[in-house]
Amino acid sequence: MARKQEPVELIGPRVLLRPLRLEDWAAWREIRERGREWLESWEPRLEPGAADPVVDREAFRVRCNAWDRQRNFDAAYGFGMFLRDGRLVGEVSLGSVQRGPFQTAYVGYWIDEAHAGHEYVPEGVVLALRYAFDVLALHRIEAAIVPRNAASRKVAEKLDLREEGTALRFLQIQGVYEDHVRYAITSEEYRVREADLHARWLALV
């Protein structure tokens, strides 16, 4: 049964994570329209007949509501990533939450091309990891990245996530089932590295 969970804000020294709302559509649309080639090369293709939230405000509302429902079912947690001055610059998510003996989720992220290179994403991911392990009590967080996506892999490497190998034809990307390099961190590893991760990425919090 779903349980109503209030949206949370995860606050770092430079970025803030919170669920996207309908009023964020204009800013989200502008980033996504301007950066289609930069972003969509690494994303699954929309289902045939599905409305595109980049051009359809109602589809964006449905997308936001879907994230809300998943949060209430403890199935996934999606966050817009904002600079502390309120500008939207990307998204970070904890998806495919599995409970029972797994206690795991996948972390995903993207950044506006205009704001890439400022290390906002590693900070946002560390905020998500802290939430995953401290609040959601998950045991393992994974990231799966297309091998040629050097920018996303650099985030995993900066955070020293453990590389576990390549999963063949793991996920549909733009209509093709692509291999993905898999990275992970467990709660045990996080506790050992927690102070260092916070010192580097959340030092002002």
N, C-alpha and C positions, 0 to 999 in steps of 0.2 A: 504494500500500500504506500502511496506517495505521502511524504510528510513535507509540509510547507517549510522551506528553509529561506530565511531572509538573505538577500544578496550581501556579499561581503566585499570589503575593500582591502586589498593587500598593498601596503604602502612601503615603498623603498625610498632611498635618498633622492632618486631622480625620476622614477616612474611609479605609477599607481595602476593596479589592476582592479577592474570591476566589471560586472556583467554589462554588455552593451544593451542600450535601450533604443526605442524607436527614434528618439530625438538625436541619436548619434548617426542616423542614416546619411545625412548630407556629407558629413566629414568622412565617413566610411566609404561612401560611393566615390567621392573625389579621389581618395587614395587608390581604391581598386580600379577605377577607370584609367587613371594615369599610369598605374603599374601593372596592367593586365599581363604583359609579357614577362615582367619581372616575377610575378607571383604565380600565375596560372600554369607555368611550365612544370610546377612541382605539385600540382593538386589534382585530385580526381575530376573527371569530366562530369558535368551535371547530368542527371538522369534525363532521358528523352522526354520532352514535354514539360520539364520542371521550369518554373519561373526563375529568372536570374535576379537575385537580390541586389545586384549592382545597378540594375536599371528599373527594378520594380519595388517600390516602397512597401507594398503589401507583403511581398516575398521576404523582405528584410524583417518585417514585423513577425512573420511566421518563424523565421530563423531565430530571432531573439526569444520568442515564446518556446521554441523547441529546446533551446539551452536552459531556459527556466524549468521546463518540465523534467529534463534530464537531471538538473541539480536537485529537484525535489524527490526524484527517485534514486538519488545517489548513484547515477549512472555516468555523469560527465559534468565537468565544470569549465565553462567558457568565460574568458575575461577579455575585454578590450584593454589594450595597454596604452596608457596616457602619460604624457609628461606631466610634471607637477603643476605646470601652468594651464593644464586642461586640454592640450592638443592631443588628439588621437594619433598614434603612430604605428599600431599593429594589434596583434592578438596573441594570447598565450592560452593554452587549454590543457586540461587533464581529461582525457577521453577514455572510453571503453573501460570504465572502472569495473573490476571484478572483485567480488568479496569471497566468502568461503575460504578455502585453503590458499587461494591466490593472493588476495589483497594487493592488487596491482592496478596500474593505469598507464596510459601512454601520454607523454607530454608532446604537444605540438606548438609551433610558433611561426609567426611571420612578421616582417617589419616593412614599413613604407620605405621604398628605395631612397627617398630623399633624406631619410634619417638613419640609413644603414651606416655602419662603421663607427658608431658612437658607443657601442657596448650596452645599449639599452636592453637588448634581448637577453644576454646572460643575467643581468640584474632581474629581469622579469621572470626568468626561469627559476632562479634561486628563490624568489618569493613564492613561486608555485610549488617548488620542492618543500619549502618550509611548511606551507599549508598542507601539502599532501601527507607529510610525515607527522607533523605536530597536531594537526586538527583532524584530518581524515583518518589518521592512524593506518595509512597504507604501508605495505612492506617493500614494494618494489615499483620503481618508475622506469619506463622504457621510452626510448626515442627510436624511430625508424626513419631513415633518411636515404633518399636516392643517392647512390655513390657519387655522381657527378655534381651534386649540389654542394659545392665547396663552402658556400657561406653558412649553410645550416650545419654542416659537419664541423665547421670552425667553432660554432657555439658549443657543441657537445665536447669538443676537445679542450676549449678554454675552461670548461667546468670539470674536466677530467672524468667524464662519464666513461665507464668501462666499455670498450668495444667488444662485442660478443660474436662478431662474424656477419656474414651476409645471408639474408633470407632470399631465396630465388623466387622471382615472380610473386612478390609478397603483396602488392597493392596496385590497384588500377590507377594509373596516372595518365590523364588525357587519353583514355581509351586503351592504353597498353599496360599489361601487368608487368611492373618493373621490379627488379631486384632492389632490396633496401639493406643498408648497413644498420645493424641493430646495436644500440647503446643502452646501458642500464646503470642504475644505482639502487642499492637496497638500503633499508633503514639502518642496518648495521654499519654500512659504509658511510652513510650520511652522518651518523653520530660521531664517527671518527673524524670526519672532515668538516663538521658543522662550523666550528669556530673559524677555520680558515676561509670557508666559503662566505661566511658572514663578514669577516674582516675585510675581504677583498671587495665584495659586491654590496653589502648592506651596512657598511661601517658607520653611516650617519643615522641609522635607524635606532 
